[in-house]
Amino acid sequence: MNPENELLRNLDKLHTTELGVVRIKKNLSLETNDVVNWCKTKIESSSAVINRKGKNWYISVDNCIITVNAYSYTIITAHKEKK
């Protein structure tokens, strides 16, 4: 099974914790309070590169990396890509 398709098929399960929201907003300097929707939009982007390593998905898109747990669909963190 293609892991990319698995993540995209289950985007409705995507969520994060209160601390996750704070961490992601801080790391990416986001103004939005709807971090989950922001991440969904980025993951659905045609420029997103999705890789699964062990228990996590790593999505590279628009100079950021979003980390999602592959079993619970929890957005763990997101940060700017180091150049």
Beta strands, then each sheet from edge to edge (+ up, - down):
strand 1: 49-53
strand 2: 56-61
strand 3: 64-69
strand 4: 75-80
sheet 1: 1+ 2- 3+ 4-
end
